[in-house]
Amino acid sequence: MDILSTEVVTAVITIGAFAMSVRSIITFSNEVTELRPKLTEIERRLNRVRDGMQSHQAKVDKLSEAVRPLKQQEHSLRSYYDEIKRLELEMEREKLVSEQEGEEGKRELNIQRKKLEGI
């Protein structure tokens, strides 16, 4: 009988594969016992958050209804504010233009006086 016969090599490979499978299962079962409490804690937290979401969703719905008219009012107030700012800028421009015209008129009067005094 040959030691490296096909049947012997197949048996060794099969036993090795079986041993690796058993070792993997044992390792994973040890990890499962470590991870089970963590999973339970996470599920508990998730359930607590889900329960809280329902009550918060009702609050969000109520606040959304309350905010809707305020958004409309904010829009109209913003348009009023923009209009007031536009009018203020327009008045400021007119004031600056009138001041510049007044300064130009004074300069012309001074020039005319100098010309008259020179005559």
C-alpha positions as CSV (number, residue, x, y, z in Angstrom):
1,M,0.0,0.0,0.0
2,D,1.3,3.4,-1.0
3,I,1.3,6.2,1.6
4,L,0.5,8.9,-0.9
5,S,-2.3,7.0,-2.6
6,T,-5.2,8.9,-3.9
7,E,-7.5,7.7,-1.1
8,V,-5.1,8.7,1.6
9,V,-4.6,12.2,0.2
10,T,-8.3,12.6,-0.2
11,A,-8.9,11.4,3.4
12,V,-6.3,13.8,4.8
13,I,-7.8,16.7,2.8
14,T,-11.3,15.8,3.9
15,I,-10.3,15.5,7.6
16,G,-8.4,18.9,7.3
17,A,-11.4,20.6,5.8
18,F,-13.7,19.1,8.4
19,A,-11.3,20.2,11.2
20,M,-11.2,23.7,9.8
21,S,-15.0,23.8,9.5
22,V,-15.4,22.7,13.1
23,R,-12.8,25.2,14.3
24,S,-14.5,28.1,12.4
25,I,-17.9,27.1,13.9
26,I,-16.5,27.1,17.4
27,T,-14.7,30.5,16.9
28,F,-17.9,32.1,15.5
29,S,-20.0,30.7,18.3
30,N,-17.6,32.3,20.8
31,E,-17.9,35.6,19.0
32,V,-21.7,35.3,19.0
33,T,-21.8,35.0,22.8
34,E,-19.7,38.2,23.0
35,L,-21.8,40.0,20.5
36,R,-25.3,38.9,21.7
37,P,-25.4,41.5,24.6
38,K,-24.3,44.3,22.3
39,L,-27.0,43.4,19.8
40,T,-29.6,43.3,22.5
41,E,-28.6,46.7,23.7
42,I,-28.7,48.1,20.2
43,E,-32.1,46.7,19.5
44,R,-33.4,48.1,22.8
45,R,-32.0,51.6,21.9
46,L,-33.5,51.3,18.4
47,N,-37.0,50.4,19.8
48,R,-36.8,53.3,22.2
49,V,-35.9,55.7,19.4
50,R,-38.7,54.3,17.2
51,D,-41.2,54.8,20.0
52,G,-40.0,58.3,20.6
53,M,-40.2,59.1,16.9
54,Q,-44.0,58.7,16.8
55,S,-44.6,61.3,19.5
56,H,-42.0,63.6,17.9
57,Q,-43.6,63.2,14.5
58,A,-46.9,64.4,16.0
59,K,-45.1,67.5,17.4
60,V,-43.4,68.1,14.1
61,D,-46.8,68.0,12.3
62,K,-48.3,70.5,14.7
63,L,-45.3,72.8,14.4
64,S,-45.4,72.6,10.6
65,E,-49.0,73.7,10.6
66,A,-48.1,76.6,12.9
67,V,-45.1,77.6,10.9
68,R,-46.9,77.7,7.5
69,P,-48.8,81.0,8.2
70,L,-45.6,82.5,9.7
71,K,-43.7,81.7,6.6
72,Q,-46.3,83.6,4.5
73,Q,-46.1,86.5,6.9
74,E,-42.3,86.5,6.8
75,H,-42.4,86.6,3.1
76,S,-44.7,89.7,3.1
77,L,-42.6,91.4,5.8
78,R,-39.5,90.7,3.8
79,S,-41.0,92.3,0.7
80,Y,-42.0,95.4,2.8
81,Y,-38.5,95.6,4.2
82,D,-37.0,95.4,0.7
83,E,-39.4,98.1,-0.5
84,I,-38.5,100.4,2.4
85,K,-34.8,99.8,1.8
86,R,-35.2,100.6,-1.9
87,L,-37.1,103.8,-1.0
88,E,-34.4,104.8,1.5
89,L,-31.7,104.3,-1.1
90,E,-33.6,106.3,-3.6
91,M,-34.1,109.2,-1.2
92,E,-30.4,109.1,-0.3
93,R,-29.5,109.3,-4.0
94,E,-31.8,112.3,-4.5
95,K,-30.3,114.0,-1.5
96,L,-26.8,113.5,-2.8
97,V,-27.8,114.7,-6.3
98,S,-29.4,117.8,-4.8
99,E,-26.3,118.5,-2.6
100,Q,-24.1,118.1,-5.6
101,E,-26.3,120.5,-7.6
102,G,-26.2,122.9,-4.8
103,E,-22.4,122.8,-4.6
104,E,-22.1,123.3,-8.4
105,G,-24.5,126.2,-8.2
106,K,-22.3,127.8,-5.4
107,R,-19.2,127.3,-7.5
108,E,-20.8,128.9,-10.5
109,L,-21.9,131.9,-8.3
110,N,-18.3,132.2,-7.0
111,I,-16.9,132.1,-10.5
112,Q,-19.4,134.7,-11.7
113,R,-18.6,137.0,-8.7
114,K,-14.9,136.7,-9.5
115,K,-15.5,137.6,-13.1
116,L,-17.7,140.5,-12.1
117,E,-15.1,141.7,-9.6
118,G,-12.4,141.5,-12.3
119,I,-14.4,143.8,-14.6
